[in-house]
Amino acid sequence: MNQIISFFLPAFFAVYIFQKINNKEMSNQECIIKYFTFVLIINILSYFVSIYIFGKPYFIFTNVFTLKYLLLSLIEGVIISFLVSFIEKNIEINIRVDKNEK
């Protein structure tokens, strides 16, 4: 149960903060896509921080470890939601395709 909460709860907060930053309603499909994207990014980053920075090569979700992992993931979720919002607002990619028919 601790693992499920630690893995999936921070992404809910990240999507909520992302919606509040952008001041727009997202469709259900957009929410689900953002949610699973945030789940993936937050957990990869949390694993990286736990293993390489804190030196914890194993993950035994005791109550103390769950609290630390959850706090770390929540902080990362807030930061990532701000970063994604900033990138979506300020970076634009245009693709142009030229047809060369003979």
WORA-V953335 format. One record per pair of residues at least 24 apart in sequence whose ideal C-beta (glycine too) atoms are under 8 Angstrom apart, sorted by the first residue. I is the first residue (numbers start at 1). GAP is how many residues later the second one is. D is the distance in whole Angstrom. If there is no record, write none. Layout:
BEGIN
i:I gap:GAP d:D
i:I gap:GAP d:D
END
This chain:
BEGIN
i:2 gap:59 d:4
i:2 gap:60 d:8
i:2 gap:61 d:7
i:2 gap:64 d:4
i:3 gap:58 d:5
i:3 gap:63 d:8
i:5 gap:61 d:7
i:5 gap:65 d:7
i:6 gap:55 d:7
i:6 gap:60 d:6
i:6 gap:63 d:5
i:6 gap:64 d:5
i:6 gap:67 d:6
i:7 gap:32 d:7
i:7 gap:36 d:6
i:8 gap:31 d:6
i:9 gap:61 d:7
i:9 gap:64 d:8
i:9 gap:65 d:8
i:10 gap:28 d:8
i:10 gap:32 d:5
i:10 gap:60 d:7
i:10 gap:63 d:4
i:10 gap:64 d:5
i:10 gap:66 d:7
i:10 gap:67 d:4
i:11 gap:24 d:5
i:11 gap:25 d:8
i:11 gap:27 d:4
i:11 gap:28 d:4
i:11 gap:31 d:6
i:11 gap:66 d:6
i:13 gap:61 d:6
i:13 gap:64 d:5
i:13 gap:65 d:7
i:14 gap:24 d:4
i:14 gap:28 d:7
i:14 gap:63 d:4
i:14 gap:64 d:7
i:14 gap:66 d:6
i:14 gap:67 d:4
i:15 gap:66 d:7
i:17 gap:60 d:7
i:17 gap:61 d:6
i:17 gap:64 d:4
i:17 gap:65 d:8
i:18 gap:63 d:4
i:18 gap:66 d:6
i:18 gap:67 d:6
i:21 gap:60 d:7
i:21 gap:61 d:7
i:21 gap:64 d:5
i:22 gap:63 d:6
i:22 gap:66 d:8
i:38 gap:39 d:6
i:38 gap:42 d:7
i:38 gap:43 d:7
i:41 gap:39 d:6
i:42 gap:31 d:5
i:42 gap:34 d:5
i:42 gap:35 d:5
i:42 gap:38 d:6
i:43 gap:30 d:7
i:45 gap:31 d:5
i:45 gap:35 d:8
i:46 gap:26 d:6
i:46 gap:27 d:5
i:46 gap:30 d:6
i:49 gap:27 d:8
END
